[in-house]
Amino acid sequence: MWTLFQIEVYKIFRRPRTYIAFAAITGLIGIIQFGLKLDGEQYVEFMMRDITSSITIEGNILNGYQVCYIVLQVLLVHVPLLIALVAADMISGEANMGTLRLLLTKPISRDAFLVAKFMATMVYTLLLLIWLAILALFLNMLIFGTDDLFLLKSSYIVLLRENDIFWRYCGAFAFAALAMSTVAALGFLLSLFANNSIGPIVATMSIIVFLTILSTLNIPLFSYVKPYLFTTHMIGWKEFFDIKVNASNEALSGTIQHPMRIVQSAMVLLTHIVLFLLISIWVFRKKDILS
Amino acid sequence: MKKIRLLVFSCMLVAGIQAQDMTPLVQKVRAKIEQVKDYVAVGTMKTDVSFIKAPIGKVKVYFKKPDLFSIKKEGGISLLPKGGVSINMSSLMATTSFVALSAGEAVVDGIKTRVVKLLPMNENSEVILTTLYIQEATLLVLKAVTSTRENGTYEMTMQYGAYQQYGLPDKVIFSFNTKDYKLPKGITLEFEEETKPLTEAEKIKNRKGRVEINYSAFTINQGLADAVFKK
């Protein structure tokens, strides 16, 4: 099993397609950093225009923590598409090349083969997120420095002290890993149903776009479905950046406003991952391998 | 007879006007405050605005005559009400040309005070009217309500302790009006359901903000460079 896993990881990182996602993330973050470094003040002024009419804000708002939040807010919506590039190719790619039938003639169980591929997909997903964390958090901390984090939510503003932020990012990236693993598991499942990579990749992207739109729409009819959609819970990482207040409206450092929402979202995502994997195993056991 | 009546009426009017003139009291309060040429104070600041979640922060407050004032949080972000430059009495009393009228007496925190209305003589002054609640025995301003042209009305209440001989408070509560805050969920990428709309009473309550500064120590008249006030 371990050898199978190593081989699959090796195969993933031998393919040029794998590095498209890493290059895309590097390019996108680079552009955001470049833009904010040169013209960040105007961006901040634009974001703050509603509250500066009654409140004066002093301090280094555009610091590394702030830029990281902006990057995550923009990128974590699109990273699933990059994950689909590899995850949805895992089985269909083998079928397309005609190596799937050959591989399964080896004395290994279908389950072990599938689980090894699944684990390798998860490794790719995690490495992509670690790369994102290095560029979005640590590099921005170096370029823009660190300070308090000033966050604009839809109906209120959160100010987090500098010494109360890093652990929140650790939690947010761990949660994002869970969210991206769900996407990877979906792409992996869909890759079982085709003999070429394009179909499952496009199908994964389409499902994510479709469900994200459903999650965003505030139409009462959809509110019954939304809690069960994994896309609704994928932005749960933001809960790490909300803070509790006491009766006199004083924010309490080290607290999270709705910790149970994080647990609930994590459970929904974990359930999806397990479900997608079990369905994959079931489908693969019954699959007639012809290519 | 008519002339006598007119003379008596004129005397009463002049006496009334003189009784209402509070300039000497205000000048005494000012003289007390003006003992302080500059100060650096350390303390904590709490921002209490319904739509802001902010922890209490340690601040350093700088003042230099006539009206240089700055609140700084070492290496952090601070939120102050617009027009917060008037968050100290010295800035409020910096104007030299004003009309001071008595508006009776009032009780502030259980202490009897003289209510004085300060009207700036300068037509273009940002401050339209300031109401001071002065404790006459100690010459301390316990409360001030200021109406401005651009930044609405704000209120300051002061509690005094160790530095009251300089007219410097231990605690200042600054109340001000805020505007409604709302950003589209499309911008903030929040998927949660709409929360229950606020009632009119809640909306009015939410439009009031407070900044509370508790001073722990003052360093008075030790000299202060203007560079400290540059942003």
Interface residues (C-beta under 8 A of the other chain):
Chain A: D50 I51 T52 S53 S54 I55 T56 I57 E58 G59 N60 I61 Q73 V77 D147 D148 F150 L152 K153 S154 S155 Y156 I157 V158 L159 R161 E162 D164 S215 T216 N218 S223 K226 T232 I235 K238 D242 I243 V245 S248 N249 E250 A251 L252 S253
Chain B: K46 D48 V49 S50 F51 I52 K53 A54 P55 I56 G57 I71 K72 K73 G75 G76 I77 S78 L79 L80 P81 K82 G84 F176 N177 T178 K179 Y181 K182 L183 P184 K185 G186 I187 T188 L189 E190 F191 E193 E194 T195 G209 K231
